[in-house]
Amino acid sequence: MPSIDPDSLSPADRYRLLISAIVPRPIAWVTSLFPDGSVNAAPFSYFNGVSSTPPLVSVAVGHRGRIPEGVDRRKDTAINVARTGELVINLVPAEAGAAMVGSSAVSEVARNGLATVPSETLATPGLALARVRLECRVHTLLELPEARTTLVLARVLRLVAAGGVLGADGLVDLAALDPLGRLGGESYCRVREPFALPRPGS
């Protein structure tokens, strides 16, 4: 069975290997506020749930590359979130894939034509096209210098869903959410064929 030591690879090759193996990954399309009140939206796929009590999620925001020494390498999202203490995680519907990818290069919503909607609990707005939005307050920020990453642990204050996304049972309907998942390279996926595997004794 092939075995690879990640430390034997270049950073680029290590990145490509890991994102091809850790799949599918949910995408956090994070909105945050610049000091002038304008809105930033950027996608991150090192994102997941941490706990339900308290309701915590994690988003890993990698630093920018090719930045001169002595200049803050953190991305706008990490800088904004550290300053304001808040963020909105917009889950990405499949139909918004192109807009989401485009925002990875041009993240200011005013420049890429993304409409926003006010949040219920935060000054930071969400994205109008998201079918589920998580309004979050920062719980913990961890700077990971070796990883060149800011790890954001955030508490979910409100889950806001579009009409028809919450079922009669109060849970998110997967078909109505139609979330986009991140794979390796430039590949993405949709959840098309879910199936149940009941736990023993359930």
N, C-alpha and C positions, 0 to 999 in steps of 0.2 A: 504494500500500500504506500503510495507516494507520501512523503513527509517534507514539509518546508519549514525552515526556521525563519520567521518574519524578519529577524534582525540581519539576516544575510542578504536581504533585498534592499534596493534603493527606496527612498521614501515614496517615490511615484509608483514603483512596482508594488510596494507593500500596500499602498492605498488601493490600487486596482484589484489586488488579490482579495483584500478584506471586503470591499464593497460588492465583489462578485459572489462572496460566500455568505455574507450576512444579509439574506434576502427572504422575503420582501421587507422593505423598511417603510414605515409610515413617514409622511412628510409634514413637517411643521412649517407652514408659511407664516412667518412671524411678522406682525406689524409692531412698530415702535415709533416713538416720537423724537424728532430732531429738536434741538433747542429752540428753533424758530416756530415750532408747532407743526411743521410739515411732517408727512407720514412716510416712513420707510417700510418696505415689504420685501422680505428675503426668505428663500426656502432653505431648510436644513433637514437632512434625512437621518442624522444621528439623533433620533428623537424617540422617546417612548414614555410609557407610564412608569412610575416609581412605586406609588402606593395609593390606596383608596382612602385610608384613614390615617393621616390627613390626605386629601386628594392632591398628590404631587406628580409632576411630570418633569422630564429632563430634556434639555436641548443642548447639544454640543455645538458651539459656534467656533469654527476654526478661524485662526488668524489669517490675515492677508499675506500673500507672498510678495517677493520682489519689492520690499519696502526698505529704504535705507535704515541702517542701524541708528538707534536713538529716536526713531519715529514710532508712534503708537501703532502697533501692528494689528490691534483688535479691529474687527469689522464694525461697521456702524451699528449693527444690531446689538453687539455686546456693549458698546459705549453707551448707546441710548438706554438700554435696559439697566445698566449699572447706575446711570444718572437718575432715571425716573422710578426705578423699582417696579416697573410693570411692563407687560407685553400681552399681546393677543395672539394665540396660536390658531390659525385658520387651517382647517383640514381641506385638502385639495381635491375637489371633484375632478373626475377624469376629463370632463369637457374644458377645464381650465388649465390643462397641462401646458399648452404653448405659452400662455400668459405667465404661468409660474416659472417656466424655464427662462423666459425673457427677463423676468425680474431678478434673476441671479446675476445679470450683467448691469441692468439699470433698475435700481431698487426703489427710487423715489416714485411713489404712486402717481404723482402729478405728471411725471414724464412718461409713464407707460400706460396711462389711461385707465387705471384701476379705480373703480368707485369704492368709497368707504361708507360704513354705517357706524353711528355712535355706539359705544359700549354702555352697558347698564351700570357697571361698577368702576370703570376706569376712565381716565382722560383719553387713553389711546383707543382709536377706533379699530374696528375689524374690517374685513373685506366683504363687500356686498355679495360677491359670487360664492363665498364659502357657505356650505350647507350646515356645517357645525363650526362654531367658534368657541374657544376656551379663553375666557378672560382670566388672566393670571397675575398674581403678585409675586415678586421674587422672594423665595425662601432662603436660598443660599447661592452665592456665586463662588465658584472655585476656579482659580487661575491655574492652569496646568502648563507650566513653561516648556517642559520637555515635549509635550504634545502640541504646543502652540495652539492651545484651545482654551476657550472660556466655557466651563460647564455651568449651565443655568439650571438650578432646581427651582421650580416655580409651583406655587399653590394655586389650584384652580378655584376661583371665586364664583364663576358662573359658566355653565354650559348653555350656549344659545343655539337653537336649531331652527332651520327653515321649516316652513309649513310642510307637513307630510313626512318629515324625517323621523319624528318620534312616533313609535307605534302605540297601539292601545295598551301595551304592557309597560309603557314609559321608557322603553329602551330605543336606541338608535336603530333604525331599519337599514340594514346593509345595502340593499338594492337602491333605496332612496338616496343614501349617502354617496354611493358609487365612488369610493375613494381611490385615488391614484397611489400606487406603491412604487418605491424606488428599487431598481435592480442594479447590476453592475454596468459599467460603461455609460452609454447614453440610453439604456433600456429602462422601461417602466412597465407596470402591469396594472390590470384591473382584477378585482376579486369577482370571479365569474361563477365558480362552482364550489360554494361552501358545503361542508358536510359535517354531521355531528358524530362525535365519539364520546358517548356517555362514560363518566367516571365510574369505576366499580363501586357499587353500593349506593349510587345516586338514584 
